[in-house]
Amino acid sequence: MRRATVAIVLAASIATTISVSAQPMRWNGPLTQAQVIARAQQSFDAEFARLNMQSAAARAQSALSRVLPSVSISETTMNSTLVQLGMPSARQTYASLNVRVPLFVPQAWAAARAAGETASAARATAAMEIDQAVMVAVQQYDAAGYALAVVEQRGIDVRDQQSHLAFTKERVRAGAAPRYLIARDRAALAHAEQSEEDAKVDAVRARHALEVLLDISLTSKLSFSLETPSLGLTPNVAALEQRAFTQRPDVLAAERALLAARRGITRARAAYLPEIFATAQTYNGSSDPALGRSGAQVGVSASLPLFDAGSRSADVHVARANYERAKIELDRTRLQAEADVLDAVRELQAAQRNVATARTELANANVTLHIARVRERAGKGIELDILDALAAVASAREDVVRARARYADSAAALHRAVGDYAPAS
């Protein structure tokens, strides 16, 4: 009963600790992209990646322990009373210190080195997963900034429609316009208000998605904005490809996996070699009848497998196949890295062009709206000209925002392509 109580208290304390440590961070105020990157490197996915890395490191340590000396203590207590079988009645109590030292274990050494390379590849793989998590967080940050910018632009559209409705009412009062135009302008205003409401819902959803990714409390009051496009940026493709080959985590992971596969061949071949161990043992104790109170022994053992029905040969063939597979994977990974860089650069160039054309579109829409208002005030225009011009301006404003969001996403994809978001592995 007491043990059960202790177990329940311990479980409750652990649950409380986990609950407290799992509380999301509350963040009020501006959130920059640099802060998003730093926070994303500690996100849920990043922590999972680090746990996988730690598991690989532990396996490597376990493999290394097989080639290092081991020391153990044992105790033997015996009370024999089987006198009817011709054995004397005896009691023994001994404690022993046992030492085992590998003198020549080539297979274990090769396995330890292979496990070390595998752990190194796991670190690079974890860095790649963190790199991906950061890019997803940055893109979600851009999506949230885009959603807020759309809310702002649609708010401007609502104010434009309100202003136009007020102007139409004045004209109707002055007898310069028919009354049915008020109903049509009210419908246009209602449409703009509904669009603004929908944008607010999307903005809340995008903010919540970002907060979940970054483990930030949903009650936080965040503020953020889209990255300012740099239209004069000209990427150096050769330099970017070189950076990708030297720091991109999946390339590093593939290179280290190739080294681990090479070590695997060495380990498989080492199975044909002998293994030699030295052992030592001391004991102290008492017995009745007396057999001596202390003693020691030292020995050396060697083993050489002579026949195993082909298992070692099969292991060598498997190791060679794994090595060839790792070479192919490295070639493919490098080619994919190069393609990702080229695609990201091209997308960035297209996004830069898109920002410029969207700004031109907005300037033209503003001019068209100005002309339509001048014609309306001069009594030479028609009501639909103003509504069409207002719709065109609203659409152009959102196109500019969308172009900025596309630029931000393309810049994030370029950083991801060269491995800038990954921690050192």
C-alpha positions in Angstrom: 0.0 0.0 0.0 2.8 2.4 0.9 4.6 1.6 -2.4 1.4 2.3 -4.3 1.0 5.7 -2.5 4.6 6.7 -3.3 4.1 5.7 -7.0 1.0 7.8 -7.2 2.7 10.9 -5.6 5.7 10.5 -7.9 3.5 10.2 -11.0 1.6 13.3 -9.9 4.8 15.3 -9.4 6.1 14.2 -12.8 2.8 15.2 -14.4 2.9 18.6 -12.7 6.5 19.2 -13.8 5.6 18.3 -17.4 2.5 20.5 -17.3 4.5 23.5 -16.0 7.4 23.1 -18.4 5.0 22.7 -21.3 3.3 26.1 -20.8 3.6 28.2 -24.0 5.4 31.5 -23.9 3.3 34.7 -23.7 4.5 37.2 -26.2 3.2 40.8 -26.3 4.6 43.3 -28.8 6.5 43.2 -32.0 7.7 39.9 -33.4 10.5 40.2 -36.0 11.6 37.6 -38.5 14.9 37.1 -36.7 13.0 36.3 -33.5 10.8 33.9 -35.4 13.9 32.1 -36.7 15.4 31.9 -33.2 12.1 30.7 -31.7 11.5 28.1 -34.4 14.9 26.6 -33.7 13.5 25.6 -30.3 10.0 24.6 -31.6 8.3 21.3 -31.2 9.6 19.8 -34.4 13.1 21.1 -33.6 13.0 19.4 -30.1 11.9 16.1 -31.8 14.8 16.4 -34.1 17.2 16.9 -31.2 15.8 13.9 -29.4 16.5 11.7 -32.5 20.0 13.1 -32.5 20.5 12.3 -28.9 19.3 8.7 -29.5 21.8 8.3 -32.3 24.6 9.6 -30.1 23.6 7.2 -27.3 23.8 4.3 -29.7 27.2 5.4 -30.8 28.4 5.5 -27.2 27.0 2.1 -26.7 29.0 0.7 -29.6 32.1 2.4 -28.4 31.7 0.9 -24.9 32.3 -2.6 -26.5 35.9 -1.7 -27.2 36.7 -0.2 -23.8 37.6 -2.0 -20.6 34.8 -3.0 -18.3 34.9 -3.4 -14.6 32.3 -5.2 -12.5 31.8 -6.4 -8.9 30.0 -9.6 -8.0 29.2 -11.4 -4.8 28.6 -15.2 -4.4 26.8 -16.7 -1.4 26.2 -20.4 -1.2 24.9 -22.8 1.5 25.1 -26.4 0.3 23.6 -29.2 2.3 23.3 -31.9 -0.4 25.3 -34.5 1.6 23.1 -37.3 0.3 24.7 -36.9 -3.1 28.2 -37.3 -1.8 28.9 -33.6 -1.5 30.1 -32.1 1.7 28.1 -29.6 3.7 29.6 -26.2 2.9 29.0 -22.4 3.1 30.8 -19.8 1.0 30.6 -16.0 0.8 32.9 -14.3 -1.7 33.1 -10.9 -3.4 34.9 -10.5 -6.7 36.3 -7.7 -8.8 36.2 -8.5 -12.5 38.1 -6.7 -15.2 37.8 -7.3 -19.0 40.1 -5.6 -21.4 39.7 -5.9 -25.2 43.2 -6.3 -26.7 42.4 -6.8 -30.3 38.8 -6.4 -31.5 38.8 -5.0 -35.0 35.2 -5.7 -35.7 34.0 -3.9 -32.6 36.3 -0.9 -33.4 34.9 -0.7 -36.9 31.3 -1.0 -35.6 32.1 1.9 -33.1 33.5 4.1 -35.9 30.5 3.3 -38.1 28.1 4.2 -35.2 30.0 7.4 -34.7 29.6 8.4 -38.4 25.9 7.4 -38.2 25.5 9.7 -35.2 27.2 12.5 -37.1 24.8 11.9 -40.0 21.9 12.0 -37.5 23.1 15.4 -36.2 23.0 16.7 -39.8 19.6 15.1 -40.3 18.4 16.8 -37.2 19.8 20.1 -38.4 17.9 19.5 -41.7 14.7 19.0 -39.8 15.3 22.1 -37.8 16.1 24.0 -41.1 12.7 22.8 -42.5 10.9 23.8 -39.3 12.4 27.3 -39.4 11.4 27.7 -43.1 7.8 26.7 -42.3 7.7 29.1 -39.4 9.1 32.0 -41.5 6.5 31.2 -44.3 3.8 31.1 -41.7 5.1 34.4 -40.3 4.9 35.9 -43.8 1.4 34.4 -44.2 0.3 36.1 -41.0 1.8 39.4 -42.1 0.1 39.1 -45.4 -3.3 38.4 -43.8 -2.9 41.5 -41.6 -1.9 43.6 -44.6 -5.0 42.4 -46.4 -7.1 43.4 -43.5 -5.6 46.9 -43.6 -6.2 47.2 -47.4 -9.8 46.1 -47.1 -10.3 48.6 -44.3 -9.2 51.3 -46.7 -11.6 49.9 -49.3 -14.4 50.1 -46.8 -13.6 53.7 -46.0 -13.5 54.5 -49.8 -16.9 52.9 -50.2 -18.3 54.9 -47.2 -16.9 58.1 -48.7 -18.5 57.3 -52.0 -21.8 56.5 -50.5 -21.8 59.8 -48.6 -21.0 61.6 -51.8 -23.9 59.8 -53.6 -26.3 60.8 -50.8 -25.4 64.4 -51.2 -25.9 64.3 -54.9 -29.3 62.6 -54.4 -30.3 65.4 -52.0 -29.2 68.0 -54.5 -31.3 66.3 -57.2 -28.2 65.5 -59.3 -28.6 61.7 -59.1 -31.4 59.2 -58.9 -32.2 57.7 -55.5 -31.7 54.1 -56.6 -27.9 54.8 -56.7 -27.9 54.9 -52.9 -29.1 51.2 -52.7 -26.4 50.2 -55.2 -23.6 52.0 -53.3 -24.9 50.5 -50.0 -24.6 47.0 -51.6 -21.0 47.8 -52.6 -20.2 49.0 -49.1 -21.8 45.9 -47.6 -19.6 43.7 -49.9 -16.5 45.6 -48.8 -17.4 45.2 -45.2 -18.0 41.5 -45.6 -14.6 41.1 -47.4 -13.0 43.0 -44.5 -14.6 40.6 -42.0 -13.5 37.6 -43.9 -10.0 39.0 -44.0 -10.0 39.4 -40.2 -11.0 35.8 -39.7 -8.2 34.7 -42.0 -5.8 36.9 -40.1 -6.8 35.4 -36.7 -6.4 31.9 -38.1 -2.9 32.7 -39.6 -1.8 34.2 -36.3 -2.9 31.2 -34.3 -1.1 28.9 -36.8 2.1 30.9 -36.2 1.6 30.8 -32.4 1.2 27.0 -32.4 4.3 26.6 -34.5 6.4 28.7 -32.1 4.8 27.5 -28.9 3.4 30.9 -28.1 0.3 31.4 -26.0 -2.8 32.0 -28.0 -3.7 34.9 -25.7 -0.6 36.9 -26.8 -0.8 40.2 -28.5 1.6 39.9 -31.5 2.4 42.6 -34.0 4.4 41.9 -37.2 4.6 42.9 -40.8 5.8 41.7 -44.2 9.5 42.0 -45.2 10.3 45.0 -47.4 11.2 43.7 -50.9 14.7 44.4 -52.2 14.2 44.8 -55.9 17.9 45.5 -56.6 19.1 42.2 -55.1 21.0 40.1 -57.6 21.9 36.6 -56.2 25.3 35.0 -57.0 24.2 31.6 -58.1 27.6 30.0 -58.1 28.3 31.3 -54.5 24.9 30.1 -53.4 25.4 26.6 -54.8 28.8 26.4 -53.0 27.2 27.4 -49.8 24.6 24.7 -50.2 27.2 22.0 -50.8 29.2 23.0 -47.7 26.5 23.8 -45.2 23.1 22.4 -46.3 22.2 19.7 -43.7 20.9 17.0 -46.1 24.1 17.2 -48.1 26.2 16.9 -45.0 24.0 14.0 -43.8 24.4 12.2 -47.1 28.2 12.7 -46.9 28.4 11.3 -43.4 26.1 8.4 -44.2 28.6 7.5 -47.0 31.4 7.5 -44.5 29.3 5.3 -42.1 28.6 2.9 -45.0 32.4 2.7 -45.7 33.0 1.9 -42.0 30.3 -0.8 -42.4 32.4 -2.5 -45.0 35.4 -2.4 -42.7 33.3 -3.8 -39.9 32.0 -6.7 -42.0 35.5 -7.6 -43.2 36.8 -7.5 -39.7 34.6 -10.4 -38.8 37.3 -12.6 -40.5 39.9 -11.5 -38.0 40.5 -12.9 -34.5 39.4 -11.2 -31.3 41.6 -11.2 -28.1 40.6 -10.2 -24.6 42.4 -10.1 -21.3 40.5 -10.8 -18.1 41.4 -10.5 -14.5 39.5 -11.4 -11.3 40.1 -11.1 -7.6 38.1 -12.5 -4.8 37.9 -12.1 -1.1 35.6 -13.9 1.4 35.3 -16.9 3.6 34.1 -20.5 3.4 33.4 -23.5 5.6 35.3 -25.7 5.2 38.1 -23.2 4.6 39.1 -22.8 0.9 41.2 -19.6 1.3 40.2 -16.0 2.1 41.6 -14.3 -1.1 43.0 -15.0 -4.5 43.3 -13.7 -8.1 43.5 -15.0 -11.7 44.5 -13.4 -15.0 43.9 -14.9 -18.4 44.0 -14.1 -22.1 41.5 -15.5 -24.5 41.5 -15.5 -28.3 38.9 -16.6 -30.8 38.9 -17.1 -34.6 35.8 -18.2 -36.4 36.6 -20.8 -38.9 33.2 -21.7 -40.6 29.9 -19.8 -40.4 28.0 -21.1 -43.5 28.6 -17.9 -45.4 27.1 -15.3 -42.9 30.3 -13.2 -42.9 30.5 -13.2 -46.7 26.8 -12.1 -46.9 27.5 -9.3 -44.4 30.3 -8.0 -46.6 28.0 -8.1 -49.7 25.3 -6.2 -47.7 27.8 -3.6 -46.5 29.0 -3.0 -50.1 25.4 -2.6 -51.3 24.7 -0.1 -48.6 27.9 1.8 -49.6 26.8 2.0 -53.2 23.3 3.0 -52.1 24.9 5.8 -50.0 26.9 7.0 -53.0 23.8 7.2 -55.1 21.9 9.1 -52.4 24.8 11.6 -52.0 24.8 12.3 -55.8 21.0 12.7 -55.8 21.1 15.0 -52.7 23.7 17.2 -54.2 21.8 17.5 -57.5 18.6 18.2 -55.6 20.4 21.0 -53.6 21.6 22.5 -56.9 18.1 22.4 -58.3 16.6 23.9 -55.2 19.0 26.8 -55.3 18.3 27.5 -59.0 14.5 27.2 -58.4 14.7 29.5 -55.4 16.7 32.1 -57.3 14.3 32.0 -60.2 11.3 32.4 -58.0 13.0 35.3 -56.2 13.6 37.0 -59.5 10.0 36.4 -60.5 8.8 37.8 -57.2 10.9 40.9 -57.6 9.3 41.5 -61.0 5.9 40.8 -59.6 6.4 43.5 -56.9 7.3 46.0 -59.6 4.4 45.2 -61.9 1.9 45.2 -59.0 3.1 48.7 -58.0 2.6 49.8 -61.6 -0.9 48.3 -61.6 -1.8 50.1 -58.4 -0.5 53.5 -59.8 -2.6 53.0 -62.9 -5.7 52.1 -60.9 -5.3 55.2 -58.7 -5.0 57.4 -61.8 -8.1 55.7 -63.3 -10.0 56.3 -60.0 -8.9 60.0 -59.9 -10.1 60.5 -63.5 -13.5 58.8 -62.8 -14.0 61.1 -59.8 -13.2 64.2 -61.8 -15.6 63.1 -64.5 -18.3 62.4 -61.9 -18.0 65.8 -60.3 -18.1 67.4 -63.7 -21.3 65.5 -64.5 -19.6 63.7 -67.4 -19.1 60.3 -65.9 -21.5 57.5 -64.9 -21.9 55.8 -61.5 -20.5 52.4 -62.7 -17.2 54.1 -63.6 -16.5 55.0 -59.9 -17.5 51.5 -58.6 -15.3 49.8 -61.2 -12.4 52.1 -60.4 -12.8 51.5 -56.6 -12.9 47.8 -57.2 -9.8 48.0 -59.4 -7.9 50.0 -56.8 -8.9 47.5 -54.0 -7.7 44.6 -56.2 -4.5 46.4 -57.1 -3.7 47.1 -53.4 -4.1 43.4 -52.6 -2.0 42.5 -55.6 0.8 44.6 -54.1 0.5 42.9 -50.7 0.3 39.5 -52.4 3.5 40.3 -54.4 5.3 41.4 -51.2 4.2 38.1 -49.5 5.5 36.1 -52.5 8.8 37.9 -52.3 9.1 37.1 -48.6 8.3 33.5 -49.2 10.8 33.2 -52.1 13.5 34.8 -49.9 12.8 32.3 -47.2 12.9 29.4 -49.7 16.3 30.7 -50.9 17.7 30.7 -47.4 16.3 27.2 -46.9 17.9 26.0 -50.2 21.4 26.9 -49.0 20.8 25.8 -45.4 21.0 29.2 -43.7 18.3 28.3 -41.2 20.1 25.2 -39.9 22.1 25.2 -36.7 25.7 24.0 -36.9 25.9 20.2 -37.1 
